[in-house]
Amino acid sequence: MFGFVSGLITMGFLAAGLFFFRFWRRTHDRLFVAFAVAFWLLALNQGLLVLAPATPEEQTWFYLLRLAAFGIIIAAVLAKNRRRR
């Protein structure tokens, strides 16, 4: 059951990334491409947690992908707010 739910979450992250990528292609706003990349990193993180044959102690390195995704989102929002001023 865990694998099925993780697959659904991964698919949702991939779909959200494609959604933001589509908006980036229309507007060429860097905020949208940053969100797309962040969601794809979250999908990769979720997929690796399910597919990688590692013990829970070895899986902590996968969470650096999640940290990178949230860092990209924070940096993109800060850059967008800085450009407005």
N, C-alpha and C positions, 0 to 999 in steps of 0.2 A: 504494500500500500504506500509506503514511503517513496518508493521509486516512481510510482504513478503520479503522486501529488507533486513531487519534485519536477517531473517532466512537464506537468501543467504549468508550474511556476516558471520554468525555463522558457516554455513556449510563450507565456505572457510577457516575459522580459524581451524576447526576440521580437514579438509583435509590437511592443511599445517602441523599441528601437527603430523598427521600420516605419512606424507612424511618425516619429520625430524626424527621421531621415527624409521622408516625403515632404515634410514642411520645410526642411532645409533646402531641398532642391527647388522649391518654389520661391523662397525668400532670400536664400543665401545668408541667413543670420547664423552666426557662429554658436549662439545659444542652443539652437536646435541640433546641430551636429554634435555638440558636447553632450546633450541629453541622450542622443542616439548611441554614442560610444559608451556612455556610462551604463545604459541599459544592456548593451551587448556584453560589457564586462560583468554585470550582475548575472546575466544568463550563463556566461562561461563559468563563473564561480559556482552557481547552482548545479550546472552539469558536471563539473569536476567533483563536487562533493558526492554525487551519486555514482559516477562512473569510475573514479579513482579507487583502486584497492589499497586504501591506507587506513591506518588506525586513527582514532580521533586526535591523538597527540600530533600526528603528522599532517592532519588536515588543517591545522591552524594557519599554515602558510597560504592556504587558498583564500583566507579572509583578507589578505593584502589586496586581492583583486577588488573586493568590496570597498575597502578603504580608498583605493585608487578611484573607483567609480564615484564615491561621494566627494572626494577631493576635486574631481573634474567638474561635478555639478556646482560645488561651492565656488570654484574659480570662475566658472562661466557666468554665474549670477553676479559675482562681484565685478567682473569685467563689463558685463552689460550695464550695471548700475553706474559704473565709473564713466562709461562713454556718454551717458545721457547728460551729465553735468557739464 
